[in-house]
């Protein structure tokens, strides 16, 4: 695989992750604490962390909006290098 092909594959993988970040941010902004409750499982520290957000609906919505914006910025950075 050539260097250019490798870069394009890596950029496509990064963009896929960024799209997931944006999607999760949109869902969390729309559904707030109910979305966070889906992630309340596993070890105690993780459950406490997720419950913190689940109990503070506007906190998770604010973080989700920031996450969405950051994901969009990341996609913009990746796609501006793409060949036209």
Secondary structure, DSSP 8 states (H G I E B T S, - for coil): --HHHHHHHHHHHHHHHHHHHHHHHHHHHHHHHHHHHTT--SSHHHHHHHHHHHT-HHHHHHHHHHHHHHHHHHHHHHHTTS--
